[in-house]
């Protein structure tokens, strides 16, 4: 598994793991809750 920060603009906050988007602030309308990203990564078996 690889993590990388890609700077953007316009308030976009997406989390992508191995090419798969696991969280999008734009789509959800919020920032992730504490540990939500870690839980999503674990759920996909990474």
Secondary structure, DSSP 8 states (H G I E B T S, - for coil): --------STT--EEEETTEEEEEHHHHTS---TTHHHHHHHHTT-
